[in-house]
Amino acid sequence: MTVPGIQGPRIRLVPFEREYIDHVVRWFNDPEVLRYVKRVTPLPRVAEEKYVERMAESKEDIVWIVLDENESAIGVTGIHRIDWINRNGRTGTVIGERSVWRKGY
């Protein structure tokens, strides 16, 4: 079954579900990935599980997993602190799968 998402020419954004937690924990515990983000402490799995639950309930945040053309998880992206009235928010994207770095994603 294909999960609905936002489709682009090479990637698809799908809702951040529990099945992707292991990928995100691996990425955010990789020193090479951390060089490019503000996080400096290790990411425990339990913290990421709570984050997924919080994001599922949030009315001010939307988080997606980035899938490549093979349906492999390669990153995470989101819009946070969404101000629906003024139509703005903060965005962030991490391509955590190092094997696809510098490949045009």
PECORWO-V806517 format. One record per residue. RES is the residue in one small letter. D_FIRST is the distance of its C-alpha to the first C-alpha in Angstrom with 1 decimal. Layout:
# PECORWO-V806517
res->{RES RES}
d_first->{D_FIRST D_FIRST}
This chain:
# PECORWO-V806517
res->{m t v p g i q g p r i r l v p f e r e y i d h v v r w f n d p e v l r y v k r v t p l p r v a e e k y v e r m a e s k e d i v w i v l d e n e s a i g v t g i h r i d w i n r n g r t g t v i g e r s v w r k g y}
d_first->{0.0 3.8 6.4 9.4 12.4 15.6 15.6 18.7 20.1 19.2 17.2 14.6 15.3 12.9 14.3 16.2 14.8 16.5 14.3 16.1 19.6 20.8 20.3 22.3 24.9 25.5 25.8 28.2 30.3 30.8 34.3 33.5 30.7 33.1 35.7 34.0 33.1 35.4 34.2 36.9 36.1 33.5 30.2 29.9 26.4 27.6 28.5 25.1 23.6 26.1 25.3 21.6 22.9 25.6 23.4 21.0 24.3 26.0 27.0 28.5 25.8 22.3 20.6 17.7 16.6 17.2 14.8 16.4 15.6 14.2 11.8 14.6 16.0 19.5 20.8 21.0 22.4 23.5 26.1 28.5 31.5 30.3 33.3 31.8 35.2 36.4 33.1 33.0 31.5 31.4 28.7 27.9 25.8 25.8 24.4 24.8 23.7 27.1 26.1 24.9 27.9 30.1 27.4 27.2 24.4}
